[in-house]
């Protein structure tokens, strides 16, 4: 038996199949952990989603920002859904979309196995969160996504503010948790996320740190495997194993074996034709410390 964590698939079905073949995945004995962002940009999102759904009894999946964006779009009118890219339309208008999207909505935000010694999250943890607190906060959001009020959450979860605070309530609290778990790369020591900073470490302005290296962060008693940050590449340090290696951009798709003390990484080449780069977000107008950017139903954040 082997337990493998796999980086961001982003709709790269053929690449995913190659990686499963390379690790000789046997669903009778092996287990898979998918780090989120199953869909978008790879051109085969519906095939990829069907594949992972078919493996649901032998895998754990955490939601990424692209997955949440898909769920939000699925609650819009068909006219609005036809405005998104063809890769996502292939999911939204598939005959089995209701089953696939209902399953996706039931996936975790954070998965952990304390006996194994690992936690999986798509992006990262807020600096002040212990692993126990992170699990508790993730369960709050998961309950809302699985409950009767999920449509309200999906309509209102987008936005860069507020910063995380334990005093937050309602949708603002859920949004802050989602932002940390699915969108974070850099943040300040107080936990303010720099959403527009997406380059490799060393490219960020002074005062910002990779989320895993913020000075004075809470102690973590589990190793963490994450995705989301393709420009970081394969990274091992600070108790974190980051395994988004940019398969959709023509990089590699990475599998990391979790049930061994050795560093066992398996990679296959990514998409033959890299996806086009995402459109850049326009500069955000200056906001004072006390201003808050409210949610917008019609403007999705760039989910890179």
N, C-alpha and C positions, 0 to 999 in steps of 0.2 A: 504493500500500500504506500502511496505517496500523496502528499498534499501540496498542490501547486497554486501559487498566486499568479494571476495573469494581468498584465497592464491594459491600458485603454484600447479597446477594439475599434471603436468609432466606425462601425459598419464595414470592416474589412473581413468579410466572410472567408474568402479564399486563404488569406493570411492566417486567420484563426485556425482553419482546418489544418494548414501546414504545421502550425505550432503543436496542435494536439497530436498530430502524427509523430512529430519529432520527439515529444516527451513520452510517446507510446502510452497515451492516456487510455486506461481501461476502466470504464464506468462501474465495473463489478467490484473494483477494489480501491480505485483512486478517488480523490476529492479535489474540487476546483474552487478557488476564491477569485472572483472577478472584481477588479478595482473600480468599476464604474465607467461611464461613458461607453456604453455598448453601441451607441448609434451616432450617426451624423458624419457626413463628409466622405465616407469611404465608398459610397455608391452601392453598397450591399447591406443596408441597415435591416431590411425586412428579413433577409436570409440569416443575418447574424442574430437578430432577436429570436427568431424561431429556433436556431441552434441552441442558444443559451437556455431558452425556455424548455427545450427538450431535455436539458441536463439538470433541470431544477431540483431533482431529487438527490443529486450528488454534488451540488454546488451551492455556494453562497455568493450573493451579488449585493454590492452596495451601490447606491444611486450616485451618479455623477451629475454635473450641471447640464450636460446635454440630455441626459435621461429625464431630468426634471423639466427641462424646456419642452421636450416632446410631450410629456404629460400635460403641461400647461396648454400647449397648442391643441392638443386633442379635445380640449373643452371649448374650443372656439367654433365658429360657424364654418361650414364647408367652404364658403367663399374665402374666409380668412385663411383656412388651412391650405388652400391652393396657392397662396402667396409665398409659402415656404419652399425650400429647395426640393428637387425631385426625389432625393434620397429619403427625406422625411415623409414626403407625400406617399411614397411606396409603402410606408408603415401605416399612415393615417387612413388610407383608403383600401387597405388589404381586407380581405374577407374575415380573417381571423384577428383583426385589430382589437376588437373588444376584449377577447381573451388575453392577448399578449399585453395590452396596456393595463388591464386589471391586475395581472400578475406583476408587472413592473412596478405598479403603484404600491404593491405589498412588499417590495424589497426593503432591505435595511438601509439606514444611513451610515451606521457603523456596525461592523461585525467583530466580535472578539471570541477567542477561545483561550481561556486562562490555563487550561491544562496543557495546551500547545505552546502558550506563551506569546501569542500574537494578537494584534488588533489590526483591522483593515478599515481605512477611510479613503475616500476618493482624493481629497485635497490635503487637509491637515486638521490640527486641533488648535483651538485658541490657547494662547500662552498660559493662561491661568487654570486651564482645565487639567485635572488629573484624569487618568483613564476611566476611573469610576464615574466622575462627573460627566465626561464625554458620553459614556454609555447612557447615563440618565437623560441627558439633553437629547440625544438621538432618539431615545424611546418616545419622548414627548412628540417630536415631529412625526415619527412613524405612526403613532396613534392617530394623529390628525389626518395623515394621508390615507389611512385605512378606514377612517370614520365617515359619518354622514356629511361632515363639513369640509370634505377634501376639496370641493370645487372652489370654495372661498379661499382656501389656502393657496391653491394653484393660481388663482387670479391675482393674489396680493403678495406673493413671496418675492417678487423681483424688486431690486433696489439695493443701493450700496450702503444705506444707513438703516437703522442705527448701528453703532458699534456694540459689541457684546457687553452686556451688564447683567448680573444676576437679578437685578430689579425689573428687567423687562417683562412684559406680559403680552399675551395674545399673539397677533400675527407678527408684530415687531420682534418678539422673542423668537418665534419660529424662523423668521427671515434671518436674524443674526446667527442662529445655529446653522441654518442651511448654508449661509455664506462662508462660515468657517469650514464646514465639512466638505463643501463642493467647489469653492471658488478661490480659496486662499493660496497665495504663494509667499508674499512678503507681508510683514506687519511691523508695527512699532512695538516697543516694550509694553505699552498699555493695551495692545491688541487691536489697534486700528489697522484694518486691512488696506493695502495699497493695490487696488484692483487693476490699475493701469500698468503695473510693473510685471512684465511677463518674461523678462530675459533671464539669462543664467546668473548665478551669484557673482557679484562684482559689478554688475551693470546697474544696480539699484542706487538711489540717492542715499546720502548719509542719514542715519537714524532709522533705516529700515533693515530688517533682518529676515532671512529665510525663516519660515514659521517654526521650524524644528530647532533653530539656533538662537532664539530670542533670549537675551540675558535674563536670568532669574525665572525662567519658565518653570511651571509645576513639575515635580518629579513624575516620571512615567515608569510604571512597573511592567510594561509589556513592550515587546518590539512592535514597531508599526510598519506596515506595508501600505504604500499609497501610489496613486497615479497622478494624473492631471497636468503635470509640469513637464512638458516634452523638452523644453530648452534646458532643463536640469539634466536630463538624460538619466542613465542608470547611476544611482547614487546610493552609497551605503555610508552612514555616519550618524552620530547623535542618536543611536538607537532606531534609526529610520532606514527603510529600504524603499527608495522611490523607483518605480519600474515603468513609468510611461516613457518609452523610448521612441515615440513619434512614428508609429507604424503608418498612420494615415498620411504623414508628410514624406513618406519614402524612407523612413528610418528602419527601425526593427520592432518586432513584437516580442516581448520578454515574458518568460515564465521563471518564477523563483520558487524553489522547493522550500517549504516551511518546516517540514518534519525531519530536519537534519541539522546538526550543529555546524556542518560545513556550508560554505557559500556555494550553492549549486544553482547556476543560472543557465537557462537555455534560451537562445534567440533564433528567430528566422527573419529573413528580409521582409520589409514592409511592402506597402502598396507600390506596384511598378510605376504607376503614374501618380505622383504626389497630388493630393488635393490642393485646389487653389487656396492661397492664403486668405484668412478671414478679413472682412472689411474692418478697417480701423474705426473705433468709436470716436465721434467728434469730441474735442476738448470739453470737459465739464466746466460749467460756470463756477466761479469761486463761491464756496459756501462757508459761512462762519461755523464755529464749533457748535453752536446751538441750533443751526438750521438742520432740517431733516429732509432728505429726498424721499418723497412718498412713492408708493408703488405705481406702476403704469401697466395697464393691461396690454397695450398695443406696442410698447417698445420693449423688446427683450434685450437684456445685456448681451454683449458679444460673449459667447460661451466658450471661448478658446481655453 
